[in-house]
Amino acid sequence: MKDKLLSRTALATAFVPFTVLFVWDPASPSAAAVLIGYCVFATASFFYALFLFANRGLRDLCTKIALGIHSVHVAAILLTVVFPRLH
């Protein structure tokens, strides 16, 4: 029961970064802070799903889907925000 709740929590947090489309206003002075907050949340959620998959041994479908979605989020953050700033 506990493992099922943990894996479903990881899956539920996979869809939270999509709510930035409803909250973010590019004209707002705090737009960068909102995006940074969402990036931090997506990265923390990725590490949570990775922890469940690797250390807790949860290999159910919810955890695998959550890890896949979070991997896409983190890859998009790295490709669009982090790597362009390194040059």
Secondary structure by P-SEA (a helix, b strand, c coil): caaaaaaaaaaaaccccccccccccccccaaaaaaaaaaaaaaaaaaaaaaaacccccccaaaaaaaaaaaaaaaaaaacccccccc
